[in-house]
Amino acid sequence: MMSLLALLVAAYLLGSIPFAIVTSKLFGLEDPRKYGSGNPGATNVLRSGNKGAAALTLVGDCLKGWLAVWAAARLGFGPTEAALAGLAAFLGHVFTIFLRFNGGKGVATALGVLAGVDGRIAILCALVWLAVAFTTRYSSAAALSAAVAAPLAGLLFLGPQASVIVLLAMAAMLIWRHAPNIQRLRAGTEGKIGGSKKPKTD
């Protein structure tokens, strides 16, 4: 059986795959780090105007998180270790070794992790994201709301398990990664979903 350390390293490397960059190159698009928020993620790729590329980025980033948890379970690891593998994939996305440890915000990858841990948590958080995004048109506000909901949903569906602490850590990291977005939301300068492509602002 694979050691826990080897599992976490493998999950980190999986999470480090920068799908936003790869997808943009496949579609002949500009590097997403050079426009919009500068974030290599699906929402920023959407600002290029190519919905197909954004959708592919979203799926790829989600799959990274889900696959890490799923593979850990298939290899015989328990729920806590599987959640840790998901966290490692999330950290790989946020601090990807392939982009000098400067990756995305981790929203889609976190959703994939939640789906791997318990699909009900992922569905609830996705609904929170959709509700906030629909009413405010701010992807960052939706992500922050979903991040707050994640550990609460974990407690609701899983009870007081160690894996819920892992989800709390992931949510805290996701909120921390959105610090610049929080500042722009307060200043009223945050870009909205579907906004036009513009030079990098962050």
N, C-alpha and C positions, 0 to 999 in steps of 0.2 A: 504493500500500500504506500502511496506517495506520502511524504512527510508534509506536515502543515506548512512549514516554511516554503517547501517547493511549490505547494499549491498556491500560496499567497504571491510568490514571485511570478508564477505562470499567469495568475489572474491579473496582476499588475501589468504585465506585458500585453496581455489581451486588451485591457482597458486603455493602454497607451496608443493603440492604433487610432490615428487621427482621421476618422471617416470624413469629416468636413473638408479636410485638405485633399484627401484621396478622391472624394466625389467631385469636388470642384475641378480637379485636374481632368477627370474623366469627361466632364461636361464642357471643358474648355472655358471655365469661369475663372475670374480673378480670385486670388487667395483671399479667403474671408477675413483674414487678420488685417487686411488693408482697407477695409471699409466698414461702415456701420459701427457696431460696438467693438469691432476688432476681435470678437469672440469666435473661435473655431467650432461653431455649433449649428444646429439645424435652423434656429430662428434667424441667425445672421445670414446663413446661406439663402434663406427665403428672401432676404433683402436684395439679393441679386436679381430677383424676378423669376428665377427658375424653380417652380414648385416641385418638379420631379427630383431635382438635385437635393432640395431641402427634405423631401420625403425619404429619399434614400439615406441621407445622413441621419435622419431621425431613427429609422429602422436599424441602421448599423450601430448607432450609439446605444440604443435600447438593448439590442442583442448582446452586446458586450457584457452588460450587467447581468442579464438573465442567464447567459451561457456560463458565466463564472459560478453562479449559485447552483445551477443545474448540474454542471460537471462535478462540483464538490460533492453533491448528494449522490451522484452516480458512482463516485469513487469510494463511497462508504463513510464520508464525514457526516457529523451530526449537524443539526440546525444552526448552532452557534458558529461552527467552523465554516459552514456554507455561507452564512451571513457575512463572516469576515472575508471570505473570498470575494463576495460581492463588493464589500467596502474597498478591498484591494483594487478591484477593477475600476471602481469609482475614482479612487485616488490616482490610478493610472491615467484616466481621462483628464483629470484636473491637473496633474503634474506629469504629463507624458514625457517620457525619456526621449521621444523622437522629435520633440519641439522644444528642447532645452528646458524641460519641466514647466513649460508655460502653456497649459491646455485650456479646455473649455470650462464652462460653469458646472457641468455634470448633471444637468436636469434629466436628460433622456436616459443617460446611463443609470442614474438613481432610480428612475421608473422601472428600468429593466431589472435592477436588483430587487425592488419591491415585488415585481411579478414573480421572480424566482423564489423569494421568501414566502409569500402568500399572495395569490392573485387578488384576493379581496382587498388587500391593502392598496395594491396598485390601482385597482378600479376606483376605489374611493378617492385616492389622491388625484387620479386623472380627472375625475368629475369635478373636484375642487379646482384644479387647474383650468379646466374648460369654463367653469362658471365665472371665475375671476377674469380670465382672459376675454370672455365674451362681453362682460359688463364694463371692463376698464380698457381693454385693448392693449394692456401692458403685459408682455410675456414675463418680465421680471416680477411683477406683483403676483402673477399667477404662480410662478415658481416658488416664491417665498411663502405663499399661502399653503401650497402643497407640501412644502418642507415642514411647516409647522404641523400639518395634519398627519404626516407619516408616522412619527413615533406614537401619536395619540391613537391612530388606527391600529398600530402594532399592539398597543396595550388592549385595545378593544377586541381584536381577533385572536391574539396569541396569549394574552395574559402577561404577568410579570416574568418574562423569560430573558435570558442573557442576550438573545438575538435582538430584542427591542432596544437594548442599550447600544448595540451596533447601529441600528437604524437612527437612534438619537444622535450618535456621533456623525453619521453621514448627513443628517439634516442640518446639524450645526455647521459643518464644513460648507455645505451648499449655501447657507445663509451668509457665511463669512465671505464666500466667493462673490456674492452679490452686493458687497459693500458699496462699490462705485454706483451700482444701479440704484441703491437706496438713496444715495446722495442726490442723484439726478431726479428721482421720483419726488423728493422733497423740494427740489429746485424747479420742478416742472419742465425739465429738459429731457426727460427720458423718451427714447424713441418708441413708437407704438408698432404693434404687429401690422405688417403689410405696408409699413412706411417705405418711402423711396430710398434707394441706395444712396449713401452719402459717404464722404470721407470718414475715416476712423475717428471716433470721439473718445475712446477709452483705451 
